[in-house]
Amino acid sequence: MFPNDAPMYRVIERISFGDLAGADVRKALAMVELAMTPMPPAGIAAALTKLRALTKARAESAVDMEITVAAYADELARFPADVVRETLAEWPRRKDGKWWPSWHELERILSSKSEYRRILRSRLEREVVGASVREAQQAADVA
């Protein structure tokens, strides 16, 4: 019913952290932030170069290709390194992977693969603020 190469969609109804202490929530946020680290520019350039070598594209001048790669590199820097690496490496193995992907195609896949991390980070950031407020209230109650 659904195409095999389509991104997966998930509905996240609730994320609960139970009784985690503020320090634990901060550690969890630091771990998620680390998992959101983008690929260094040299790594992105190398992955795009390999993708270009493994796919076909319309005829372009060297200048046009440089502009395209620079634009893709800027956009790819918004996504986690492992997601970018995996997505670019998997593209040539897709049924339609013979062709250089449009940015729209890549962004759809990248967004789908990194969506849960973005939601988790946002929720943890809110939880850190809440934990800080609770800790401040407890300190005021003790004083």
Rosetta blueprint (number, residue, H / E / L):
1 M L
2 F L
3 P L
4 N L
5 D L
6 A L
7 P L
8 M L
9 Y L
10 R L
11 V L
12 I L
13 E L
14 R L
15 I L
16 S L
17 F L
18 G L
19 D L
20 L L
21 A L
22 G H
23 A H
24 D H
25 V H
26 R H
27 K H
28 A H
29 L H
30 A H
31 M H
32 V H
33 E H
34 L H
35 A H
36 M L
37 T L
38 P E
39 M L
40 P L
41 P H
42 A H
43 G H
44 I H
45 A H
46 A H
47 A H
48 L H
49 T H
50 K H
51 L H
52 R H
53 A H
54 L H
55 T L
56 K E
57 A L
58 R L
59 A L
60 E L
61 S L
62 A H
63 V H
64 D H
65 M H
66 E H
67 I H
68 T H
69 V H
70 A H
71 A H
72 Y H
73 A H
74 D H
75 E H
76 L H
77 A L
78 R L
79 F L
80 P E
81 A H
82 D H
83 V H
84 V H
85 R H
86 E H
87 T H
88 L H
89 A H
90 E H
91 W H
92 P H
93 R H
94 R L
95 K L
96 D L
97 G L
98 K L
99 W E
100 W L
101 P L
102 S L
103 W H
104 H H
105 E H
106 L H
107 E H
108 R H
109 I H
110 L H
111 S H
112 S H
113 K H
114 S H
115 E H
116 Y H
117 R H
118 R H
119 I H
120 L H
121 R H
122 S H
123 R H
124 L H
125 E H
126 R H
127 E H
128 V H
129 V H
130 G H
131 A H
132 S H
133 V H
134 R H
135 E H
136 A H
137 Q H
138 Q H
139 A H
140 A H
141 D H
142 V H
143 A L
